[in-house]
Amino acid sequence: MKIWLDGTLVDEENAKLSVTDHATLYGDGVFEGIRIYDRKIFQCQAHLDRLFASAEFLRLKIPYTRAELTQAMNDCIKANGLTDGYIRLVVTRGAGKLGLNPFNCPKPAVFVVADQIELFSPEFYQTGMPVIIAKTVRISPNMLNPKVKSLNYLNNTLAKIESLDAGVSEALMTNVDGNITEGTGDNIFIVKNGVIFTPPADAGILLGVTRGVTMHLARKLNLEVREENFTPQELLAADECFLTGTAAEIIAVTKVNDQPLGTGQVGPFTKQLQDAFHKFIRTDEQVPYTV
């Protein structure tokens, strides 16, 4: 596999960061996970907008333009012979001195990985999947802005460990107010009485690119979408539930904490949006990222 690293395509075994990079020492950096469909970068502009917004929040200056990063991703796609796949675009603080001071790191590092990904079992896209509600609570927005897609994913990792210990693929996280926020790597939607609900930004969620696309598609289908908080009890009483994410795409949840949700099968709203999404990814339509 070829990796794009600071302007050069190198073999995977030669793609190395310094042990004093602040990404290695402190998880200091930002990233984007991006899909490739038909050799095209899906929602490229929205992903780059979020990357630059995340970096600006961390006062991390990305040493390449959007056009240069787009070219880097396309070069990596071509070098690895991908038609459909997944890109990981990462900007680290760069090598520096020991200690937290980020301004001791004079030059950020940037790399692109383009490969395949399978987040969940393919059968779950037909049957829906079970999840748990994690005991690990989502970091509050007044601690770290969850809109920042940073390299520090320890909060999500701990919830993911809970799901694996429970024998399921995903965990949902609540916030300090007890409301559902999102999964460890995906946003959540529920359907109740013909209305689609998803947590608002101030619940403590990452504003997912696929979340935005899904809301856009739902409204084009004349489906009502509301950004409102909901509790675990309201989740369990929902008619349908589905998760959205770059790697996950759109996938139904049919069981929560061993309790069937709705009919226990993939619901009609979820199926309709899955179908619309699969058609949409083959178009060039761009849905703007909103900070």
Long-range contacts (C-beta under 8 A, 24 or more apart in sequence): 1-80, 1-113, 1-115, 2-76, 2-79, 2-80, 3-76, 3-111, 3-112, 3-113, 4-72, 4-73, 4-75, 4-76, 4-79, 4-111, 4-112, 5-109, 5-110, 5-111, 5-112, 6-109, 6-110, 6-111, 7-72, 9-75, 9-76, 9-79, 15-111, 17-92, 17-95, 17-109, 17-111, 18-94, 18-95, 18-109, 20-95, 20-96, 20-97, 20-98, 21-92, 21-93, 21-94, 21-95, 21-96, 21-105, 21-109, 22-92, 22-93, 22-94, 22-95, 22-96, 22-102, 22-105, 23-90, 23-92, 23-93, 23-109, 23-151, 24-92, 25-98, 26-93, 26-100, 26-152, 27-150, 27-151, 27-152, 27-153, 27-154, 28-58, 28-60, 28-92, 28-93, 28-102, 28-150, 28-151, 28-152, 29-58, 29-60, 29-90, 29-91, 29-92, 29-93, 29-108, 29-150, 29-151, 30-54, 30-55, 30-58, 30-60, 30-90, 30-91, 30-148, 30-149, 30-150, 30-151, 31-88, 31-89, 31-90, 31-91, 31-149, 31-150, 31-151, 32-87, 32-88, 32-89, 32-149, 33-86, 33-87, 33-88, 33-246, 33-247, 34-73, 34-86, 34-87, 34-88, 34-89, 34-246, 35-84, 35-85, 35-86, 35-87, 35-246, 35-247, 35-249, 35-281, 36-77, 36-82, 36-83, 36-84, 36-85, 36-86, 36-87, 36-114, 37-84, 37-281, 37-282, 38-83, 38-84, 38-282, 39-77, 39-78, 39-82, 39-83, 40-284, 41-70, 41-73, 41-74, 41-77, 41-87, 42-246, 42-281, 43-209, 43-213, 43-286, 43-287, 44-70, 44-73, 44-286, 45-286, 45-288, 45-289, 46-209, 46-212, 46-286, 46-287, 46-288, 46-289, 47-89, 47-209, 47-289, 49-288, 49-289, 49-291, 50-149, 50-207, 50-209, 50-289, 50-291, 51-89, 51-91, 51-149, 53-147, 53-148, 53-289, 53-291, 54-147, 54-148, 54-149, 54-150, 55-91, 57-145, 57-147, 57-148, 58-102, 58-148, 58-150, 59-102, 60-91, 60-93, 60-102, 60-108, 61-108, 62-91, 62-108, 62-110, 63-107, 63-108, 63-110, 64-110, 69-110, 69-112, 72-110, 72-112, 73-112, 73-114, 76-112, 76-113, 76-114, 77-114, 79-114, 80-114, 80-115, 82-114, 82-115, 82-116, 85-114, 85-115, 85-116, 85-117, 86-114, 86-115, 86-116, 86-117, 86-246, 86-247, 87-112, 87-113, 87-114, 88-112, 88-113, 88-114, 90-151, 92-151, 117-247, 119-169, 119-185, 119-245, 119-247, 119-248, 120-169, 120-170, 120-248, 120-251, 121-169, 124-169, 124-251, 124-252, 125-249, 125-251, 125-252, 125-274, 126-266, 127-254, 127-265, 127-266, 128-251, 128-252, 128-253, 128-254, 128-255, 128-264, 128-265, 128-266, 129-168, 129-169, 129-170, 129-251, 129-252, 129-253, 129-254, 129-255, 130-168, 130-169, 130-253, 130-254, 130-255, 130-256, 130-258, 131-163, 131-168, 131-169, 131-170, 131-171, 131-172, 131-183, 131-253, 131-255, 131-256, 132-162, 132-163, 132-166, 132-168, 132-171, 132-172, 132-256, 132-257, 133-171, 133-172, 133-173, 133-174, 133-180, 133-232, 133-235, 133-256, 133-257, 134-158, 134-159, 134-162, 134-163, 134-171, 134-172, 134-173, 134-174, 134-184, 135-162, 136-162, 136-171, 136-173, 137-173, 137-174, 137-175, 137-176, 138-173, 138-174, 138-175, 138-176, 138-181, 138-182, 138-204, 138-205, 139-204, 140-175, 140-176, 140-204, 141-202, 141-204, 146-181, 146-204, 146-205, 146-206, 147-201, 147-206, 147-207, 147-291, 149-206, 156-184, 156-185, 157-184, 159-184, 160-184, 160-185, 170-243, 170-253, 172-235, 172-256, 174-232, 175-203, 175-204, 177-229, 178-231, 178-232, 179-203, 179-229, 179-230, 179-231, 180-229, 180-230, 180-231, 180-232, 180-235, 181-205, 182-206, 182-208, 183-243, 183-245, 183-248, 185-245, 185-247, 185-248, 186-210, 186-243, 186-244, 186-245, 186-247, 186-248, 186-251, 187-211, 187-243, 187-244, 187-245, 188-241, 188-242, 188-243, 188-244, 188-253, 189-214, 189-241, 189-242, 189-243, 189-244, 190-230, 190-234, 190-235, 190-238, 190-239, 190-240, 190-241, 191-238, 191-239, 191-240, 191-241, 191-267, 191-269, 191-270, 192-234, 192-237, 192-238, 192-239, 193-239, 194-224, 195-224, 195-225, 195-226, 196-223, 196-224, 196-225, 196-226, 196-269, 197-225, 197-226, 197-227, 197-228, 197-230, 198-225, 198-226, 198-227, 198-228, 199-227, 199-228, 199-229, 199-230, 200-227, 200-228, 200-229, 201-227, 203-229, 207-289, 207-290, 207-291, 208-244, 208-245, 208-246, 209-246, 209-287, 209-289, 210-244, 210-245, 210-246, 210-248, 210-249, 210-250, 211-244, 211-245, 212-287, 212-288, 212-289, 212-290, 213-244, 213-277, 213-280, 213-287, 214-244, 214-250, 214-273, 214-277, 216-287, 217-273, 217-276, 217-277, 217-280, 218-273, 220-276, 221-272, 221-273, 221-276, 223-269, 223-272, 223-273, 232-256, 235-261, 236-261, 238-262, 239-267, 239-269, 240-267, 240-268, 240-269, 240-270, 242-270, 242-273, 249-274, 249-277, 250-274, 250-277
